[in-house]
Amino acid sequence: MTNAIFEKISLELGVKNEQIAATVALLDEGATVPFIARYRKEVTGALDDNQLRALDERLHYLRELEDRKSTILKSIEEQGKLTDELKTQINSAETKNRLEDLYLPYKPKRRTKGQIAIEAGLEPLADKLINDKNLDPEATASAYINPEKKIVSAKDALDGAKYILMERFAENADLIEKVRNYLLDNANISARVIDGKEKEGAKFLDYFEHDEPLKSVPSHRALAMLRGRNDGILTLSLVIADQDTSITATHPCEILVAEHWQIEDQSRAADKWLKEVVRWTWKIKLLTHIETDLVSQMRERSEQQAIDVFAQNLKDLLLAAPAGAKATIGLDPGLRTGVKVAVVDATGKVLDHGAIFPTPPQNKVIEAEATLVALCKKHNVELIAIGNGTASRETDKFVGDMLKANPDIKAKKVMVNEAGASVYSASEFAAKEFPDLDVTIRGAISIARRLQDPLAELVKIEPKSIGVGQYQHDVSQPQLAKSLDAVVEDCVNAVGVEVNTASAPLLARVSGLTASIANNIVAYRDENGKFKNRDQLKKVSRFGAKTFEQAAGFLRIIDGDNPLDKSAVHPESYTVVESIAEQNGREVTKIIGDSSFIRSVKADQFVNEKVGLLTLKDILSELDKPGRDPRPEFKTAQFQDGVEKISDLEPGMVLEGTITNVTNFGAFVDIGVHQDGLVHISALSNTFVKDPREVVKAGDIVKVKVMEIDEPRKRIGLSMRMSDEPGEKITAGGASKPKNKAPRQARNQKTEKSSGMGSMGALLQQAMKKK
């Protein structure tokens, strides 16, 4: 089935079958996605990392599907029930759902009422009544009375026949698929609050009486409803819009069951009894099974979307602009315990540390200023990184006042997102790195380093602890970890790693390297000093030829023996570069960075069996700008003086902030008040926005207008449309309109209650589920 898998993936991705086959061969040999994407373009036809990740994911699914088919075919064959037709259906199944539907009648299970009835000899009765609807059920069943089998009446016989038919109906794969598709297209997911849980579940107020189409429910709302159900606040069910729910009404799915088995009421003797069998089949057998199945599909779909959101935000955060190799002070703000201080040099090495107390209740501003001034001058500090947690704005103001009072200090203050810093501080790696330092000092070090190089520092933290996702605790943790690890791997390898300064956690994310090999690199470096060339890596324990092939191109050596070692040119291509230099009478060191020369080189003249045109173009691009960092230029947001907490905000204020998190329903912005505000998707632009990432990404500096404030619930409504005015209804991609203040009537409440918020508040209630 291998070729069939390749053909299917080829069709789905819109690429040639040969590309898929070649890529799968590389993956099966242990090649990583970053390595394949960068250094095997000729082999794959230049598939990019996104295509390769999609291919790898789909390959895994289809291989699992094929393995499951083999298991099912073997099971049915051992039962002696495998027909050619069934075998064809199983081999043709394209989804796991369809496969399990086909297997359902043959799946080993506990003895059911239908099986017991068959053992009692009632299957012929069931067959007669379904095949000849003119037969009288009572009279026909009388012939099957058998006290020894506990069938003491015609009713007992009919009940047994009913159970047989119910199971037969409910285990028909084609019918299950038909009913499932109907519900997927026509059903609403219906959420209702459990009586008595209104107060306890107040945060799920928006879903106390909520209905929307199953097929289009956004992931954040689906996950919110599922969390409400898991917390015992909500019930979830599937209902058909405008369905007649009276006792005598026939459910649309009952009609589908009846039609599939050609059952209709023509006033024949068995019609009424068969209609009752259909009703029982739907209510007892199919309803719960398919409802559970479809809600599970909704959950899986929503989880994947949430994971994709997290992955994209993580990528944006990891690839945020580095401030660069500059001496930096990291400040971890606090009130009672003071502000922890750490000074690191341009390479991130810790030079000094301590604590100052410029904030309440101590208010030792003069002493704190003297300490900070002394540290800035002693270590020629260029940057002051301030964590954005508790007391951050107070600390930011203190540092600003200090810089104004000491103009000879040219350091620049920057607010830094400290999400995950406490996780790093208490980690095993941090304990090994700084065994003699308090966890709070480790946090200040991390804050300083993540300003210098966000990627190098954030890789030390478990990705899901960085806090840029939605509902990350509600999704499949293995799937989340796999997706986030792939993002980290792609980001690290896109930037490259300086082997002589990188930490073990950063090295471990390099293509082909494991945690143990990364530790071996650091140990070798500590014992022998800096690496002088890439070949020296082969002396590291367990750093074999395959590892070298996968990793070498992503490991940089600055000021080494070979100038190409600081570039992304793979060692396997050094001879090509040397050939280009030699044929032009130049030295390798002289052609690196010589743009006019590089542009004059005709790449096709140097194509050979090992190096193709695509790789040559990459080599020339790298020689033009060796070690080029793909990350953007460093910029920072300027928070407004005097706006330090929610109570300082006023509707209509225009502020600058940093995008901290992008979700399907909008973007969260840090405006310096200890609580991120939400720009709903409808307020991101004057034009229609389908995906917030079309407009913003994590780390962007944006200007926003304060629309509404709900201080008790710590919710802030923002708009990126400067023409919007507080008190006006926010409309997607259009002019603002007078807001509709009609209050929402909560279920089971005798009086209407207003939240006290306007249109943006309503959007917040509907969408904002950050925590």
Backbone hydrogen bonds, N-H to C=O, Kabsch-Sander energy under -0.5 kcal/mol:
donor,donor_aa,acceptor,acceptor_aa,energy
5,I,1,M,-2.2
6,F,2,T,-2.4
7,E,3,N,-2.6
8,K,4,A,-2.1
9,I,5,I,-2.5
10,S,6,F,-2.6
11,L,7,E,-2.1
12,E,8,K,-2.3
13,L,9,I,-2.7
14,G,10,S,-1.2
15,V,10,S,-1.7
20,I,16,K,-1.6
21,A,17,N,-2.5
22,A,18,E,-2.4
23,T,19,Q,-2.2
24,V,20,I,-2.8
25,A,21,A,-1.9
26,L,22,A,-1.7
27,L,23,T,-2.6
28,D,24,V,-2.8
29,E,25,A,-1.2
30,G,27,L,-1.5
31,A,26,L,-2.3
36,I,32,T,-2.5
37,A,33,V,-2.9
38,R,34,P,-2.0
39,Y,35,F,-3.1
40,R,36,I,-1.5
44,T,40,R,-2.0
45,G,41,K,-1.5
46,A,41,K,-2.2
52,L,48,D,-2.5
53,R,49,D,-2.4
54,A,50,N,-2.2
55,L,51,Q,-2.6
56,D,52,L,-2.7
57,E,53,R,-2.4
58,R,54,A,-2.6
59,L,55,L,-2.8
60,H,56,D,-1.9
61,Y,57,E,-1.9
62,L,58,R,-2.7
63,R,59,L,-2.2
64,E,60,H,-2.0
65,L,61,Y,-2.3
66,E,62,L,-2.2
67,D,63,R,-2.3
68,R,64,E,-2.3
69,K,65,L,-2.2
70,S,66,E,-2.0
71,T,67,D,-2.0
72,I,68,R,-2.5
73,L,69,K,-2.9
74,K,70,S,-2.1
75,S,71,T,-2.1
76,I,72,I,-2.6
77,E,73,L,-2.3
78,E,74,K,-2.1
79,Q,75,S,-1.0
80,G,77,E,-1.5
81,K,76,I,-2.1
83,T,81,K,-0.7
87,K,83,T,-2.5
88,T,84,D,-2.2
89,Q,85,E,-2.2
90,I,86,L,-2.6
91,N,87,K,-2.5
92,S,88,T,-1.5
93,A,89,Q,-0.7
93,A,90,I,-0.9
99,L,95,T,-1.9
100,E,96,K,-2.4
101,D,97,N,-2.2
102,L,98,R,-2.0
103,Y,99,L,-1.5
104,L,100,E,-1.3
106,Y,103,Y,-1.7
107,K,103,Y,-1.0
107,K,104,L,-0.8
116,I,112,T,-2.4
117,A,113,K,-2.1
118,I,114,G,-2.1
119,E,115,Q,-2.5
120,A,116,I,-1.3
121,G,118,I,-1.8
122,L,117,A,-2.2
126,A,122,L,-1.9
127,D,123,E,-2.5
128,K,124,P,-2.4
129,L,125,L,-2.2
130,I,126,A,-1.8
131,N,127,D,-2.0
132,D,128,K,-2.6
135,L,132,D,-1.6
140,T,136,D,-2.8
141,A,137,P,-2.5
142,S,138,E,-1.3
143,A,139,A,-0.5
143,A,140,T,-0.9
144,Y,141,A,-2.2
145,I,142,S,-1.2
146,N,151,I,-2.0
149,K,146,N,-1.7
150,K,147,P,-1.8
151,I,146,N,-2.2
152,V,150,K,-0.8
157,A,153,S,-1.7
158,L,154,A,-2.6
159,D,155,K,-2.7
160,G,156,D,-2.1
161,A,157,A,-2.3
162,K,158,L,-2.5
163,Y,159,D,-2.2
164,I,160,G,-1.9
165,L,161,A,-2.3
166,M,162,K,-2.8
167,E,163,Y,-2.0
168,R,164,I,-2.0
169,F,165,L,-3.4
170,A,166,M,-2.7
171,E,167,E,-1.2
172,N,169,F,-1.3
173,A,171,E,-0.7
176,I,172,N,-2.5
177,E,173,A,-2.3
178,K,174,D,-2.0
179,V,175,L,-2.8
180,R,176,I,-2.8
181,N,177,E,-2.4
182,Y,178,K,-1.9
183,L,179,V,-2.5
184,L,180,R,-2.4
185,D,181,N,-1.8
186,N,182,Y,-2.0
187,A,183,L,-2.9
188,N,239,V,-3.5
189,I,212,E,-2.9
190,S,188,N,-0.6
190,S,237,S,-3.3
191,A,189,I,-0.6
191,A,210,H,-3.0
192,R,235,T,-1.9
193,V,208,F,-1.8
194,I,233,I,-2.8
197,K,194,I,-2.4
201,G,197,K,-2.5
202,A,199,K,-1.4
204,F,201,G,-2.4
205,L,202,A,-1.8
207,Y,204,F,-2.6
208,F,205,L,-1.7
210,H,191,A,-2.1
210,H,207,Y,-0.6
212,E,189,I,-1.3
214,L,187,A,-2.5
216,S,213,P,-1.0
217,V,213,P,-0.6
217,V,214,L,-0.8
222,A,218,P,-2.4
223,L,219,S,-2.7
224,A,220,H,-1.5
225,M,221,R,-2.5
226,L,222,A,-2.4
227,R,223,L,-2.2
228,G,224,A,-2.3
229,R,225,M,-2.2
230,N,226,L,-2.5
231,D,227,R,-2.1
232,G,229,R,-1.5
233,I,228,G,-2.7
234,L,228,G,-1.4
235,T,192,R,-2.5
237,S,190,S,-1.7
239,V,188,N,-2.1
241,A,186,N,-1.1
243,Q,240,I,-1.9
245,T,243,Q,-0.7
249,A,246,S,-1.2
251,H,249,A,-0.5
254,E,251,H,-1.0
255,I,251,H,-1.5
256,L,252,P,-1.6
257,V,253,C,-2.1
258,A,254,E,-2.7
259,E,255,I,-2.6
260,H,256,L,-2.2
261,W,257,V,-1.7
262,Q,259,E,-1.1
263,I,258,A,-3.3
264,E,262,Q,-0.5
266,Q,264,E,-1.1
270,A,133,K,-2.7
271,D,268,R,-0.9
272,K,268,R,-0.6
274,L,270,A,-2.5
275,K,271,D,-2.3
276,E,272,K,-1.7
277,V,273,W,-1.8
278,V,274,L,-2.3
279,R,275,K,-2.2
280,W,276,E,-2.4
281,T,277,V,-2.6
282,W,278,V,-2.3
283,K,279,R,-2.6
284,I,280,W,-3.0
285,K,280,W,-0.9
285,K,281,T,-1.2
286,L,281,T,-2.7
287,L,282,W,-3.1
289,H,285,K,-0.8
290,I,286,L,-3.1
291,E,287,L,-2.6
292,T,288,T,-2.5
293,D,289,H,-1.9
294,L,290,I,-2.9
295,V,291,E,-2.4
296,S,292,T,-2.1
297,Q,293,D,-2.1
298,M,294,L,-2.4
299,R,295,V,-2.5
300,E,296,S,-2.8
301,R,297,Q,-2.8
302,S,298,M,-2.6
303,E,299,R,-3.1
304,Q,300,E,-2.3
305,Q,301,R,-2.0
306,A,302,S,-2.7
307,I,303,E,-2.8
308,D,304,Q,-2.4
309,V,305,Q,-2.3
310,F,306,A,-2.5
311,A,307,I,-2.9
312,Q,308,D,-2.4
313,N,309,V,-2.5
314,L,310,F,-2.8
315,K,311,A,-2.3
316,D,312,Q,-2.3
317,L,313,N,-2.4
318,L,314,L,-3.0
319,L,315,K,-2.1
320,A,317,L,-1.4
323,A,451,L,-2.4
324,G,452,Q,-2.0
326,K,324,G,-1.7
328,T,344,V,-2.4
329,I,383,L,-2.6
330,G,342,A,-3.5
331,L,329,I,-0.5
331,L,385,A,-3.2
332,D,330,G,-0.5
332,D,340,K,-2.5
338,G,335,L,-1.0
339,V,356,I,-3.4
340,K,332,D,-2.1
340,K,338,G,-0.6
341,V,354,G,-2.9
342,A,330,G,-1.9
343,V,352,D,-3.0
344,V,328,T,-2.9
345,D,349,K,-2.5
348,G,345,D,-2.0
351,L,343,V,-3.6
352,D,343,V,-1.3
354,G,341,V,-2.3
356,I,339,V,-2.5
362,Q,359,T,-0.7
363,N,359,T,-2.3
364,K,357,F,-3.1
365,V,363,N,-1.7
368,A,364,K,-2.2
369,E,365,V,-2.7
370,A,366,I,-2.2
371,T,367,E,-2.1
372,L,368,A,-2.5
373,V,369,E,-2.8
374,A,370,A,-2.2
375,L,371,T,-2.1
376,C,372,L,-2.4
377,K,373,V,-2.2
378,K,374,A,-2.6
379,H,375,L,-2.1
380,N,377,K,-0.5
381,V,376,C,-1.9
382,E,327,A,-2.5
383,L,327,A,-1.6
384,I,412,K,-2.6
385,A,329,I,-3.3
386,I,384,I,-0.5
386,I,414,V,-2.8
387,G,331,L,-2.7
387,G,385,A,-0.5
388,N,416,V,-1.5
392,S,389,G,-1.9
395,T,391,A,-2.2
396,D,392,S,-2.9
397,K,393,R,-2.5
398,F,394,E,-2.1
399,V,395,T,-2.6
400,G,396,D,-2.4
401,D,397,K,-2.6
402,M,398,F,-2.2
403,L,399,V,-2.4
404,K,400,G,-2.1
405,A,401,D,-2.1
406,N,402,M,-0.8
409,I,406,N,-2.4
410,K,408,D,-0.7
412,K,382,E,-2.3
414,V,384,I,-2.9
416,V,386,I,-3.2
418,E,416,V,-0.5
421,A,418,E,-2.7
424,Y,420,G,-2.2
425,S,421,A,-2.6
426,A,422,S,-1.5
427,S,424,Y,-1.9
431,A,427,S,-1.9
432,K,428,E,-1.9
433,E,429,F,-2.6
434,F,430,A,-3.0
437,L,434,F,-1.4
442,R,438,D,-2.0
443,G,439,V,-1.8
444,A,440,T,-1.6
445,I,441,I,-2.1
446,S,442,R,-2.4
447,I,443,G,-2.1
448,A,444,A,-2.0
449,R,445,I,-2.6
450,R,446,S,-2.5
451,L,447,I,-0.9
451,L,448,A,-0.5
452,Q,448,A,-1.6
453,D,449,R,-2.9
457,E,453,D,-1.6
458,L,454,P,-2.9
459,V,455,L,-1.6
460,K,457,E,-1.5
461,I,458,L,-1.8
465,S,462,E,-2.5
466,I,463,P,-1.7
474,D,471,Y,-1.6
475,V,471,Y,-0.6
480,L,476,S,-2.6
481,A,477,Q,-2.7
482,K,478,P,-2.3
483,S,479,Q,-2.3
484,L,480,L,-2.8
485,D,481,A,-2.6
486,A,482,K,-1.7
487,V,483,S,-1.8
488,V,484,L,-2.5
489,E,485,D,-2.5
490,D,486,A,-2.5
491,C,487,V,-2.6
492,V,488,V,-2.8
493,N,489,E,-2.1
494,A,490,D,-1.7
495,V,491,C,-1.7
496,G,492,V,-2.7
497,V,554,F,-2.6
499,V,497,V,-0.9
499,V,556,R,-2.4
501,T,498,E,-1.5
502,A,498,E,-2.0
507,L,503,S,-2.5
508,A,504,A,-2.4
509,R,506,L,-1.3
510,V,507,L,-1.8
513,L,510,V,-2.4
518,A,514,T,-2.5
519,N,515,A,-2.3
520,N,516,S,-2.0
521,I,517,I,-2.2
522,V,518,A,-2.0
523,A,519,N,-2.5
524,Y,520,N,-2.6
525,R,521,I,-2.4
526,D,522,V,-2.6
527,E,523,A,-1.9
528,N,524,Y,-2.8
529,G,525,R,-2.0
536,Q,533,N,-0.7
537,L,534,R,-1.9
538,K,535,D,-1.6
539,K,536,Q,-1.8
540,V,537,L,-1.8
543,F,540,V,-2.1
544,G,542,R,-1.5
548,F,544,G,-2.5
549,E,545,A,-2.4
550,Q,546,K,-2.1
551,A,547,T,-2.6
552,A,548,F,-2.4
554,F,551,A,-1.9
555,L,551,A,-0.7
555,L,552,A,-1.1
556,R,497,V,-3.7
556,R,554,F,-0.5
557,I,565,D,-1.8
560,G,557,I,-0.8
561,D,532,K,-3.1
565,D,562,N,-1.9
566,K,563,P,-1.1
567,S,564,L,-1.7
573,S,570,H,-2.8
574,Y,571,P,-1.6
576,V,573,S,-0.6
577,V,573,S,-1.6
578,E,574,Y,-2.6
579,S,575,T,-2.1
580,I,576,V,-2.4
581,A,577,V,-2.4
582,E,578,E,-2.7
583,Q,579,S,-2.7
584,N,580,I,-0.8
584,N,581,A,-0.5
585,G,582,E,-1.7
586,R,581,A,-3.1
590,K,587,E,-0.9
591,I,587,E,-1.2
591,I,588,V,-0.6
592,I,588,V,-1.3
593,G,623,L,-3.0
594,D,591,I,-1.7
595,S,593,G,-1.4
598,I,594,D,-2.6
599,R,595,S,-2.4
600,S,596,S,-0.8
600,S,597,F,-0.9
601,V,597,F,-0.9
601,V,598,I,-0.9
603,A,601,V,-0.9
605,Q,602,K,-1.7
606,F,603,A,-2.0
607,V,604,D,-0.8
608,N,611,V,-2.3
612,G,610,K,-0.5
616,L,612,G,-2.2
617,K,613,L,-2.3
618,D,614,L,-1.7
619,I,615,T,-2.4
620,L,616,L,-2.7
621,S,617,K,-2.1
622,E,618,D,-2.2
623,L,619,I,-2.5
624,D,620,L,-1.7
625,K,621,S,-1.6
628,R,625,K,-1.4
639,F,637,A,-0.7
643,V,640,Q,-1.7
644,E,642,G,-0.8
646,I,673,V,-0.5
648,D,645,K,-2.2
649,L,646,I,-1.8
652,G,706,V,-3.5
653,M,650,E,-2.0
655,L,653,M,-0.6
655,L,704,V,-2.8
657,G,702,V,-2.5
658,T,670,D,-1.8
659,I,700,D,-2.7
660,T,668,F,-2.4
661,N,668,F,-1.2
663,T,666,G,-3.1
666,G,663,T,-0.8
667,A,679,V,-2.3
668,F,661,N,-3.2
669,V,677,G,-2.8
670,D,658,T,-2.9
671,I,669,V,-0.8
677,G,669,V,-2.6
678,L,716,I,-2.9
679,V,667,A,-3.2
679,V,677,G,-0.5
680,H,678,L,-0.8
680,H,718,L,-0.6
681,I,665,F,-2.4
683,A,680,H,-2.6
684,L,681,I,-1.1
690,K,688,F,-0.5
694,E,691,D,-2.7
695,V,692,P,-1.9
696,V,692,P,-2.4
699,G,659,I,-3.3
700,D,697,K,-2.1
702,V,657,G,-2.6
702,V,700,D,-0.6
704,V,655,L,-3.0
705,K,719,S,-3.2
706,V,653,M,-2.9
707,M,705,K,-0.5
707,M,717,G,-3.1
708,E,717,G,-1.5
710,D,715,R,-3.2
711,E,709,I,-0.5
714,K,711,E,-1.1
715,R,710,D,-2.2
717,G,708,E,-3.0
718,L,678,L,-2.9
718,L,716,I,-0.5
719,S,705,K,-1.8
720,M,683,A,-2.6
722,M,720,M,-0.8
724,D,721,R,-1.8
728,E,725,E,-1.9
729,K,737,K,-4.4
731,T,729,K,-0.5
733,G,682,S,-0.6
733,G,685,S,-0.8
734,G,731,T,-1.2
737,K,729,K,-1.7
739,K,727,G,-0.9
741,K,739,K,-0.7
746,A,744,R,-0.8
749,Q,746,A,-1.3
753,K,744,R,-0.7
762,A,758,G,-2.0
763,L,759,S,-2.0
764,L,760,M,-2.3
765,Q,761,G,-2.7
766,Q,762,A,-2.2
767,A,763,L,-2.4
768,M,764,L,-2.5
769,K,767,A,-1.0
